[in-house]
């Protein structure tokens, strides 16, 4: 995340080498404002943590082929609503991994 924070806070930086520093498009060394970078790292980390539920949901959903099969069977059975198995499966994932307030 540190590299991204550097790019976000120093738009003239085009490359970062942990051992050598940050450089502009001409290969010139760029002085990094560590306070700005630290603030941006904290912001990026907070954003990443706030979206953990999305990653948890993505890992928990049935794969797309299974979801489509559930939808097909629900539609065939006239259950294209909240009584269908697809809805129940997706709702369970959302319930188990709620979006934070």
Steps between C-alpha positions, in 0.01 A plus 500: 500500500794732556580514128138588418506767770813650344340504154182654644681776688778571250352505147839559338632165627499229233709234676586400854790280606502408869879511508563803280199729541239659275561638152328720244464426128852627431657278764553787742469425869184638661497609864216325678290675764479218755220669695276508193592141415422379854161675492422347161606152617261535796222607263565211260509251789172633638339472157631144459370396843161661436452274197586171672134399485516522118796261486328265746182502293686439174667195650169368639267535202429182304684502168322662207404171330334380821317831542370484143383143557320608817335785310393269218339253740335782697354652183380159378331445837346849495719611790666809353445677830622478859379139528752379243821315580719756321362782714545293815863419412592860419310637798685261733836629375388859549360425845814312608721784370309823571602832357627719785301810588 
